[in-house]
Amino acid sequence: MKERDYVRPPAVAGLFYPSEKDELQKTCLKFIENSRAELKTKPHVKLFGIISPHAGYPYSGFTAAHGYSLLKENEFETVVIIAPSHREYFDGISVFSGKAYSTPLGEIEVDNALRDAFIETAGEIVIESRAGHKSEHALEVQLPFLQLTLGRFKLLPIIMGDQNRRYCRILGKVIADITAGVKALVVASSDLSHYYDYDTANDIDSICISDISSLDPDKLMDDLESRRCEACGGGPISSLLYAARNVGVGKSDILYHCNSGDTTGDKSGVVGYLSAVIS
């Protein structure tokens, strides 16, 4: 089988989200319904990007739904997802080499034209491979929400093996360039701080949230590098903010922030979750 004919099967269905189609659909739609009831922001005329968490749905699904609940007011041909690599390190950025990603809700075709443009424009920092994609959950958990809110769309799946500042800047510029004239949404997959007590986590997360609100990727990278704040997908978030800067996007809305202490009741060591939109 040729590499570009490969379809990546679900890796975390039944672990991070329901493996049965009907149950998955019901779960996501319930999260979306509940989040829409709480949203205080009006639907955006044009969304450029979303920052979305990637924990198991019982922990972060409600938070993620806040961003995805706004998608029905928008039309997108392609979704670019940038996610960190939790399970393997590699230098550079990996764009998926196969034909499609699949979930219990069906297959999502890779946008071949956009992938080719991405590889050509980004140059040596990008590899076309399955590196980082094989069992990574951070990208996969975004897909069912997208399938239920957008219906048909194509996908550009990107995993960052190294999240250094140079790569984030280049990635942001490349995404801005290749999506010009394309109805594309950019999704940055990230959780925030990990395993602090509840109040400390909120203090740390507030720094990251402030940088996102200010659309300031340089300040965010400063704070991440100095460990004033934490985000396992800090590189994807910064890349999205650099892309927004390159296309002249000027509005960021924090839709919802919580941590696992809010969902489990255990506030001794929590993980932070954020939903935000760039419009």
ZADO-1210 file (C-alpha; in nm, 4 decimals, padded with zeros to 6 digits):
<atoms>
<atom x="00.0000" y="00.0000" z="00.0000" code="MET" pos="1"/>
<atom x="00.1284" y="00.3448" z="-00.0913" code="LYS" pos="2"/>
<atom x="00.1885" y="00.5742" z="00.2054" code="GLU" pos="3"/>
<atom x="-00.0640" y="00.8298" z="00.0844" code="ARG" pos="4"/>
<atom x="-00.3307" y="00.5574" z="00.0762" code="ASP" pos="5"/>
<atom x="-00.2941" y="00.4866" z="00.4486" code="TYR" pos="6"/>
<atom x="-00.5916" y="00.5664" z="00.6746" code="VAL" pos="7"/>
<atom x="-00.5030" y="00.6240" z="01.0388" code="ARG" pos="8"/>
<atom x="-00.7427" y="00.4325" z="01.2635" code="PRO" pos="9"/>
<atom x="-00.8737" y="00.5747" z="01.5926" code="PRO" pos="10"/>
<atom x="-00.6073" y="00.5316" z="01.8604" code="ALA" pos="11"/>
<atom x="-00.7858" y="00.6567" z="02.1725" code="VAL" pos="12"/>
<atom x="-01.1537" y="00.5783" z="02.1050" code="ALA" pos="13"/>
<atom x="-01.2861" y="00.4065" z="02.4143" code="GLY" pos="14"/>
<atom x="-01.0185" y="00.5763" z="02.6248" code="LEU" pos="15"/>
<atom x="-01.0484" y="00.9512" z="02.5739" code="PHE" pos="16"/>
<atom x="-01.3944" y="00.9474" z="02.4166" code="TYR" pos="17"/>
<atom x="-01.6699" y="00.6910" z="02.3444" code="PRO" pos="18"/>
<atom x="-01.5891" y="00.4268" z="02.0843" code="SER" pos="19"/>
<atom x="-01.9502" y="00.3686" z="01.9780" code="GLU" pos="20"/>
<atom x="-02.0784" y="00.6055" z="01.7100" code="LYS" pos="21"/>
<atom x="-02.4171" y="00.6781" z="01.8667" code="ASP" pos="22"/>
<atom x="-02.2761" y="00.7315" z="02.2140" code="GLU" pos="23"/>
<atom x="-01.9992" y="00.9555" z="02.0793" code="LEU" pos="24"/>
<atom x="-02.2453" y="01.1643" z="01.8831" code="GLN" pos="25"/>
<atom x="-02.4780" y="01.1966" z="02.1818" code="LYS" pos="26"/>
<atom x="-02.1901" y="01.2922" z="02.4133" code="THR" pos="27"/>
<atom x="-02.0509" y="01.5641" z="02.1861" code="CYS" pos="28"/>
<atom x="-02.3887" y="01.7136" z="02.1030" code="LEU" pos="29"/>
<atom x="-02.4793" y="01.7297" z="02.4723" code="LYS" pos="30"/>
<atom x="-02.1558" y="01.9144" z="02.5485" code="PHE" pos="31"/>
<atom x="-02.2254" y="02.1557" z="02.2625" code="ILE" pos="32"/>
<atom x="-02.5837" y="02.2146" z="02.3722" code="GLU" pos="33"/>
<atom x="-02.4778" y="02.2863" z="02.7300" code="ASN" pos="34"/>
<atom x="-02.1906" y="02.5125" z="02.6288" code="SER" pos="35"/>
<atom x="-02.4065" y="02.7185" z="02.3941" code="ARG" pos="36"/>
<atom x="-02.6437" y="02.7851" z="02.6819" code="ALA" pos="37"/>
<atom x="-02.3561" y="02.9364" z="02.8805" code="GLU" pos="38"/>
<atom x="-02.1727" y="03.1294" z="02.6096" code="LEU" pos="39"/>
<atom x="-02.1703" y="03.5005" z="02.6769" code="LYS" pos="40"/>
<atom x="-02.0053" y="03.5948" z="02.3481" code="THR" pos="41"/>
<atom x="-02.2002" y="03.6394" z="02.0278" code="LYS" pos="42"/>
<atom x="-02.1285" y="03.4095" z="01.7322" code="PRO" pos="43"/>
<atom x="-01.8339" y="03.5455" z="01.5379" code="HIS" pos="44"/>
<atom x="-01.8825" y="03.6491" z="01.1779" code="VAL" pos="45"/>
<atom x="-01.5488" y="03.4994" z="01.0796" code="LYS" pos="46"/>
<atom x="-01.3365" y="03.2677" z="01.2884" code="LEU" pos="47"/>
<atom x="-00.9674" y="03.2231" z="01.2154" code="PHE" pos="48"/>
<atom x="-00.8697" y="02.9828" z="01.4898" code="GLY" pos="49"/>
<atom x="-00.9624" y="02.7920" z="01.8038" code="ILE" pos="50"/>
<atom x="-00.7582" y="02.6927" z="02.1076" code="ILE" pos="51"/>
<atom x="-00.9009" y="02.3695" z="02.2433" code="SER" pos="52"/>
<atom x="-00.8023" y="02.1238" z="02.5207" code="PRO" pos="53"/>
<atom x="-00.7254" y="01.7589" z="02.4593" code="HIS" pos="54"/>
<atom x="-00.7907" y="01.5606" z="02.7764" code="ALA" pos="55"/>
<atom x="-01.0497" y="01.2876" z="02.8026" code="GLY" pos="56"/>
<atom x="-01.3990" y="01.4130" z="02.7297" code="TYR" pos="57"/>
<atom x="-01.5237" y="01.3677" z="03.0894" code="PRO" pos="58"/>
<atom x="-01.2572" y="01.6189" z="03.1947" code="TYR" pos="59"/>
<atom x="-01.2309" y="01.8705" z="02.9106" code="SER" pos="60"/>
<atom x="-01.5127" y="01.7930" z="02.6664" code="GLY" pos="61"/>
<atom x="-01.7403" y="02.0661" z="02.8013" code="PHE" pos="62"/>
<atom x="-01.4586" y="02.3205" z="02.7746" code="THR" pos="63"/>
<atom x="-01.3751" y="02.2154" z="02.4183" code="ALA" pos="64"/>
<atom x="-01.7395" y="02.2378" z="02.3158" code="ALA" pos="65"/>
<atom x="-01.7453" y="02.6130" z="02.3795" code="HIS" pos="66"/>
<atom x="-01.5260" y="02.6784" z="02.0755" code="GLY" pos="67"/>
<atom x="-01.6794" y="02.4130" z="01.8549" code="TYR" pos="68"/>
<atom x="-02.0314" y="02.5311" z="01.9299" code="SER" pos="69"/>
<atom x="-01.9573" y="02.8468" z="01.7276" code="LEU" pos="70"/>
<atom x="-01.8640" y="02.6622" z="01.4096" code="LEU" pos="71"/>
<atom x="-02.2134" y="02.6229" z="01.2716" code="LYS" pos="72"/>
<atom x="-02.2126" y="02.9959" z="01.2009" code="GLU" pos="73"/>
<atom x="-01.9067" y="02.9488" z="00.9766" code="ASN" pos="74"/>
<atom x="-01.8171" y="02.7492" z="00.6660" code="GLU" pos="75"/>
<atom x="-01.4765" y="02.5873" z="00.6287" code="PHE" pos="76"/>
<atom x="-01.3291" y="02.3777" z="00.3500" code="GLU" pos="77"/>
<atom x="-01.0251" y="02.2688" z="00.5483" code="THR" pos="78"/>
<atom x="-00.9232" y="02.2476" z="00.9131" code="VAL" pos="79"/>
<atom x="-00.5560" y="02.2785" z="01.0055" code="VAL" pos="80"/>
<atom x="-00.4902" y="02.1127" z="01.3422" code="ILE" pos="81"/>
<atom x="-00.1618" y="02.1742" z="01.5233" code="ILE" pos="82"/>
<atom x="-00.0943" y="01.9423" z="01.8158" code="ALA" pos="83"/>
<atom x="00.2015" y="01.8542" z="02.0392" code="PRO" pos="84"/>
<atom x="00.3638" y="01.5126" z="02.0454" code="SER" pos="85"/>
<atom x="00.3207" y="01.3460" z="02.3836" code="HIS" pos="86"/>
<atom x="00.4636" y="01.0033" z="02.3072" code="ARG" pos="87"/>
<atom x="00.7648" y="01.0554" z="02.0837" code="GLU" pos="88"/>
<atom x="01.0209" y="01.3274" z="02.0291" code="TYR" pos="89"/>
<atom x="01.1515" y="01.4243" z="01.6875" code="PHE" pos="90"/>
<atom x="01.3161" y="01.7387" z="01.5620" code="ASP" pos="91"/>
<atom x="01.0867" y="01.9439" z="01.3450" code="GLY" pos="92"/>
<atom x="00.7228" y="01.9301" z="01.2471" code="ILE" pos="93"/>
<atom x="00.5410" y="01.6266" z="01.1076" code="SER" pos="94"/>
<atom x="00.2586" y="01.6605" z="00.8579" code="VAL" pos="95"/>
<atom x="00.0628" y="01.3364" z="00.8253" code="PHE" pos="96"/>
<atom x="00.1662" y="01.1318" z="00.5229" code="SER" pos="97"/>
<atom x="-00.1501" y="00.9260" z="00.4828" code="GLY" pos="98"/>
<atom x="-00.4842" y="00.9588" z="00.3078" code="LYS" pos="99"/>
<atom x="-00.7182" y="01.0198" z="00.6004" code="ALA" pos="100"/>
<atom x="-00.7793" y="01.0141" z="00.9735" code="TYR" pos="101"/>
<atom x="-01.0738" y="00.8088" z="01.0949" code="SER" pos="102"/>
<atom x="-01.2938" y="00.8186" z="01.4044" code="THR" pos="103"/>
<atom x="-01.6073" y="00.6222" z="01.4960" code="PRO" pos="104"/>
<atom x="-01.7945" y="00.8929" z="01.3020" code="LEU" pos="105"/>
<atom x="-01.6122" y="00.8194" z="00.9737" code="GLY" pos="106"/>
<atom x="-01.3055" y="00.9186" z="00.7727" code="GLU" pos="107"/>
<atom x="-01.1713" y="01.2713" z="00.7234" code="ILE" pos="108"/>
<atom x="-00.9730" y="01.3144" z="00.4038" code="GLU" pos="109"/>
<atom x="-00.6369" y="01.4904" z="00.4134" code="VAL" pos="110"/>
<atom x="-00.6191" y="01.8044" z="00.1997" code="ASP" pos="111"/>
<atom x="-00.3485" y="01.6951" z="-00.0469" code="ASN" pos="112"/>
<atom x="-00.3162" y="02.0320" z="-00.2174" code="ALA" pos="113"/>
<atom x="-00.2713" y="02.2171" z="00.1103" code="LEU" pos="114"/>
<atom x="-00.0288" y="01.9522" z="00.2380" code="ARG" pos="115"/>
<atom x="00.1860" y="01.9878" z="-00.0738" code="ASP" pos="116"/>
<atom x="00.1857" y="02.3657" z="-00.0366" code="ALA" pos="117"/>
<atom x="00.2747" y="02.3305" z="00.3313" code="PHE" pos="118"/>
<atom x="00.5707" y="02.1025" z="00.2619" code="ILE" pos="119"/>
<atom x="00.7014" y="02.3220" z="-00.0207" code="GLU" pos="120"/>
<atom x="00.6650" y="02.6449" z="00.1767" code="THR" pos="121"/>
<atom x="00.7941" y="02.5259" z="00.5146" code="ALA" pos="122"/>
<atom x="01.1074" y="02.3613" z="00.3814" code="GLY" pos="123"/>
<atom x="01.3482" y="02.1634" z="00.5962" code="GLU" pos="124"/>
<atom x="01.1687" y="02.1902" z="00.9314" code="ILE" pos="125"/>
<atom x="00.8781" y="01.9780" z="00.8006" code="VAL" pos="126"/>
<atom x="00.8719" y="01.6039" z="00.7425" code="ILE" pos="127"/>
<atom x="00.5884" y="01.4176" z="00.5726" code="GLU" pos="128"/>
<atom x="00.5460" y="01.1079" z="00.7879" code="SER" pos="129"/>
<atom x="00.3481" y="00.9237" z="01.0522" code="ARG" pos="130"/>
<atom x="00.5937" y="01.0440" z="01.3181" code="ALA" pos="131"/>
<atom x="00.3929" y="01.1747" z="01.6109" code="GLY" pos="132"/>
<atom x="00.0640" y="01.0698" z="01.4522" code="HIS" pos="133"/>
<atom x="00.0566" y="00.6997" z="01.5338" code="LYS" pos="134"/>
<atom x="-00.0977" y="00.7066" z="01.8811" code="SER" pos="135"/>
<atom x="-00.1236" y="01.0777" z="01.9576" code="GLU" pos="136"/>
<atom x="-00.4475" y="01.1794" z="02.1290" code="HIS" pos="137"/>
<atom x="-00.4107" y="01.5585" z="02.1179" code="ALA" pos="138"/>
<atom x="-00.5092" y="01.5820" z="01.7525" code="LEU" pos="139"/>
<atom x="-00.7541" y="01.2930" z="01.7432" code="GLU" pos="140"/>
<atom x="-00.9841" y="01.4154" z="02.0212" code="VAL" pos="141"/>
<atom x="-01.0609" y="01.7340" z="01.8242" code="GLN" pos="142"/>
<atom x="-01.1992" y="01.5407" z="01.5283" code="LEU" pos="143"/>
<atom x="-01.5422" y="01.4185" z="01.6506" code="PRO" pos="144"/>
<atom x="-01.6381" y="01.7733" z="01.7504" code="PHE" pos="145"/>
<atom x="-01.5373" y="01.8967" z="01.4050" code="LEU" pos="146"/>
<atom x="-01.7252" y="01.6174" z="01.2298" code="GLN" pos="147"/>
<atom x="-02.0463" y="01.6958" z="01.4150" code="LEU" pos="148"/>
<atom x="-02.0303" y="02.0728" z="01.3705" code="THR" pos="149"/>
<atom x="-01.8862" y="02.1067" z="01.0206" code="LEU" pos="150"/>
<atom x="-01.9990" y="01.7896" z="00.8461" code="GLY" pos="151"/>
<atom x="-01.7711" y="01.7476" z="00.5435" code="ARG" pos="152"/>
<atom x="-01.4296" y="01.9115" z="00.5451" code="PHE" pos="153"/>
<atom x="-01.0693" y="01.8249" z="00.4645" code="LYS" pos="154"/>
<atom x="-00.7883" y="01.8049" z="00.7157" code="LEU" pos="155"/>
<atom x="-00.4270" y="01.9142" z="00.7462" code="LEU" pos="156"/>
<atom x="-00.2925" y="01.7248" z="01.0518" code="PRO" pos="157"/>
<atom x="00.0285" y="01.8685" z="01.1989" code="ILE" pos="158"/>
<atom x="00.2257" y="01.7406" z="01.4985" code="ILE" pos="159"/>
<atom x="00.5078" y="01.9450" z="01.6522" code="MET" pos="160"/>
<atom x="00.7945" y="01.7230" z="01.7648" code="GLY" pos="161"/>
<atom x="00.9868" y="02.0261" z="01.8900" code="ASP" pos="162"/>
<atom x="00.8045" y="02.3406" z="02.0001" code="GLN" pos="163"/>
<atom x="01.0900" y="02.5889" z="01.9948" code="ASN" pos="164"/>
<atom x="01.0275" y="02.9540" z="01.9148" code="ARG" pos="165"/>
<atom x="01.1862" y="02.9418" z="01.5689" code="ARG" pos="166"/>
<atom x="00.9620" y="02.6581" z="01.4591" code="TYR" pos="167"/>
<atom x="00.6546" y="02.8356" z="01.5962" code="CYS" pos="168"/>
<atom x="00.7354" y="03.1524" z="01.4044" code="ARG" pos="169"/>
<atom x="00.7976" y="02.9649" z="01.0808" code="ILE" pos="170"/>
<atom x="00.4872" y="02.7520" z="01.1240" code="LEU" pos="171"/>
<atom x="00.2718" y="03.0574" z="01.1875" code="GLY" pos="172"/>
<atom x="00.4040" y="03.2313" z="00.8769" code="LYS" pos="173"/>
<atom x="00.3593" y="02.9213" z="00.6593" code="VAL" pos="174"/>
<atom x="00.0013" y="02.8631" z="00.7754" code="ILE" pos="175"/>
<atom x="-00.0856" y="03.2257" z="00.7088" code="ALA" pos="176"/>
<atom x="00.0632" y="03.2021" z="00.3583" code="ASP" pos="177"/>
<atom x="-00.0920" y="02.8722" z="00.2481" code="ILE" pos="178"/>
<atom x="-00.4413" y="02.9450" z="00.3845" code="THR" pos="179"/>
<atom x="-00.4702" y="03.2817" z="00.2096" code="ALA" pos="180"/>
<atom x="-00.7820" y="03.2621" z="-00.0046" code="GLY" pos="181"/>
<atom x="-00.8822" y="02.9288" z="00.1511" code="VAL" pos="182"/>
<atom x="-01.1789" y="02.8826" z="00.3835" code="LYS" pos="183"/>
<atom x="-00.9644" y="02.7342" z="00.6576" code="ALA" pos="184"/>
<atom x="-00.9904" y="02.7052" z="01.0350" code="LEU" pos="185"/>
<atom x="-00.6782" y="02.6633" z="01.2474" code="VAL" pos="186"/>
<atom x="-00.7068" y="02.4594" z="01.5684" code="VAL" pos="187"/>
<atom x="-00.4335" y="02.4670" z="01.8332" code="ALA" pos="188"/>
<atom x="-00.4604" y="02.1698" z="02.0678" code="SER" pos="189"/>
<atom x="-00.3338" y="02.2313" z="02.4206" code="SER" pos="190"/>
<atom x="-00.3987" y="02.1833" z="02.7892" code="ASP" pos="191"/>
<atom x="-00.2547" y="02.4336" z="03.0358" code="LEU" pos="192"/>
<atom x="-00.0727" y="02.3749" z="03.3671" code="SER" pos="193"/>
<atom x="-00.0329" y="02.0230" z="03.5048" code="HIS" pos="194"/>
<atom x="-00.0629" y="01.8877" z="03.8592" code="TYR" pos="195"/>
<atom x="-00.0535" y="02.1965" z="04.0775" code="TYR" pos="196"/>
<atom x="-00.3096" y="02.2586" z="04.3476" code="ASP" pos="197"/>
<atom x="-00.6270" y="02.4314" z="04.2327" code="TYR" pos="198"/>
<atom x="-00.5412" y="02.7909" z="04.3286" code="ASP" pos="199"/>
<atom x="-00.1810" y="02.7713" z="04.2079" code="THR" pos="200"/>
<atom x="-00.2977" y="02.6287" z="03.8757" code="ALA" pos="201"/>
<atom x="-00.5412" y="02.9150" z="03.8257" code="ASN" pos="202"/>
<atom x="-00.2670" y="03.1690" z="03.8991" code="ASP" pos="203"/>
<atom x="-00.0282" y="03.0071" z="03.6509" code="ILE" pos="204"/>
<atom x="-00.2969" y="02.9665" z="03.3854" code="ASP" pos="205"/>
<atom x="-00.3958" y="03.3323" z="03.4165" code="SER" pos="206"/>
<atom x="-00.0575" y="03.4310" z="03.2714" code="ILE" pos="207"/>
<atom x="-00.1056" y="03.2132" z="02.9651" code="CYS" pos="208"/>
<atom x="-00.4619" y="03.3378" z="02.9253" code="ILE" pos="209"/>
<atom x="-00.3468" y="03.7006" z="02.9434" code="SER" pos="210"/>
<atom x="-00.0911" y="03.6432" z="02.6658" code="ASP" pos="211"/>
<atom x="-00.3544" y="03.4773" z="02.4471" code="ILE" pos="212"/>
<atom x="-00.6005" y="03.7592" z="02.5144" code="SER" pos="213"/>
<atom x="-00.3341" y="04.0067" z="02.4037" code="SER" pos="214"/>
<atom x="-00.2601" y="03.8034" z="02.0873" code="LEU" pos="215"/>
<atom x="00.1062" y="03.8170" z="02.1876" code="ASP" pos="216"/>
<atom x="00.2972" y="03.5038" z="02.0816" code="PRO" pos="217"/>
<atom x="00.6361" y="03.6513" z="02.1758" code="ASP" pos="218"/>
<atom x="00.5230" y="03.7196" z="02.5323" code="LYS" pos="219"/>
<atom x="00.3670" y="03.3738" z="02.5518" code="LEU" pos="220"/>
<atom x="00.6934" y="03.2138" z="02.4389" code="MET" pos="221"/>
<atom x="00.8839" y="03.4242" z="02.6951" code="ASP" pos="222"/>
<atom x="00.6536" y="03.3062" z="02.9724" code="ASP" pos="223"/>
<atom x="00.6647" y="02.9435" z="02.8603" code="LEU" pos="224"/>
<atom x="01.0441" y="02.9423" z="02.8309" code="GLU" pos="225"/>
<atom x="01.0862" y="03.1050" z="03.1736" code="SER" pos="226"/>
<atom x="00.8266" y="02.8629" z="03.3153" code="ARG" pos="227"/>
<atom x="00.6069" y="03.1460" z="03.4409" code="ARG" pos="228"/>
<atom x="00.3245" y="02.9533" z="03.2763" code="CYS" pos="229"/>
<atom x="00.2743" y="02.6074" z="03.1262" code="GLU" pos="230"/>
<atom x="00.0950" y="02.4618" z="02.8265" code="ALA" pos="231"/>
<atom x="00.1775" y="02.1219" z="02.6803" code="CYS" pos="232"/>
<atom x="00.0667" y="02.2656" z="02.3461" code="GLY" pos="233"/>
<atom x="00.2329" y="02.6009" z="02.3941" code="GLY" pos="234"/>
<atom x="00.3973" y="02.5642" z="02.0538" code="GLY" pos="235"/>
<atom x="00.0665" y="02.5080" z="01.8727" code="PRO" pos="236"/>
<atom x="-00.0905" y="02.8046" z="02.0559" code="ILE" pos="237"/>
<atom x="00.2034" y="03.0307" z="01.9724" code="SER" pos="238"/>
<atom x="00.2002" y="02.9148" z="01.6103" code="SER" pos="239"/>
<atom x="-00.1684" y="03.0025" z="01.5853" code="LEU" pos="240"/>
<atom x="-00.1023" y="03.3470" z="01.7339" code="LEU" pos="241"/>
<atom x="00.1896" y="03.4049" z="01.4935" code="TYR" pos="242"/>
<atom x="-00.0364" y="03.3016" z="01.2047" code="ALA" pos="243"/>
<atom x="-00.3047" y="03.5427" z="01.3255" code="ALA" pos="244"/>
<atom x="-00.0478" y="03.8220" z="01.3431" code="ARG" pos="245"/>
<atom x="00.0618" y="03.7480" z="00.9861" code="ASN" pos="246"/>
<atom x="-00.2914" y="03.7693" z="00.8479" code="VAL" pos="247"/>
<atom x="-00.3786" y="04.0767" z="01.0513" code="GLY" pos="248"/>
<atom x="-00.6333" y="03.9143" z="01.2808" code="VAL" pos="249"/>
<atom x="-00.6940" y="04.1319" z="01.5833" code="GLY" pos="250"/>
<atom x="-00.9472" y="03.9794" z="01.8210" code="LYS" pos="251"/>
<atom x="-00.9171" y="03.7042" z="02.0808" code="SER" pos="252"/>
<atom x="-01.1986" y="03.5858" z="02.3051" code="ASP" pos="253"/>
<atom x="-01.1566" y="03.3575" z="02.6052" code="ILE" pos="254"/>
<atom x="-01.4728" y="03.1491" z="02.6024" code="LEU" pos="255"/>
<atom x="-01.4173" y="02.9236" z="02.9014" code="TYR" pos="256"/>
<atom x="-01.1451" y="02.8212" z="03.1445" code="HIS" pos="257"/>
<atom x="-01.1511" y="02.5579" z="03.4152" code="CYS" pos="258"/>
<atom x="-00.9398" y="02.2715" z="03.5408" code="ASN" pos="259"/>
<atom x="-00.9886" y="01.9080" z="03.6292" code="SER" pos="260"/>
<atom x="-01.0661" y="02.0077" z="03.9875" code="GLY" pos="261"/>
<atom x="-01.3885" y="02.1614" z="03.8614" code="ASP" pos="262"/>
<atom x="-01.4955" y="01.8361" z="03.6974" code="THR" pos="263"/>
<atom x="-01.3682" y="01.5762" z="03.9441" code="THR" pos="264"/>
<atom x="-01.3786" y="01.7654" z="04.2725" code="GLY" pos="265"/>
<atom x="-01.0166" y="01.6676" z="04.3460" code="ASP" pos="266"/>
<atom x="-00.8289" y="01.9973" z="04.3706" code="LYS" pos="267"/>
<atom x="-00.4970" y="01.8636" z="04.4981" code="SER" pos="268"/>
<atom x="-00.3297" y="01.8206" z="04.1580" code="GLY" pos="269"/>
<atom x="-00.5184" y="01.9553" z="03.8577" code="VAL" pos="270"/>
<atom x="-00.4810" y="02.0098" z="03.4825" code="VAL" pos="271"/>
<atom x="-00.5942" y="02.3360" z="03.3239" code="GLY" pos="272"/>
<atom x="-00.8272" y="02.3599" z="03.0228" code="TYR" pos="273"/>
<atom x="-00.9062" y="02.6544" z="02.7977" code="LEU" pos="274"/>
<atom x="-01.1368" y="02.7290" z="02.5076" code="SER" pos="275"/>
<atom x="-01.0599" y="03.0446" z="02.3108" code="ALA" pos="276"/>
<atom x="-01.1301" y="03.1777" z="01.9626" code="VAL" pos="277"/>
<atom x="-00.9293" y="03.4043" z="01.7350" code="ILE" pos="278"/>
<atom x="-01.1560" y="03.5969" z="01.5014" code="SER" pos="279"/>
</atoms>
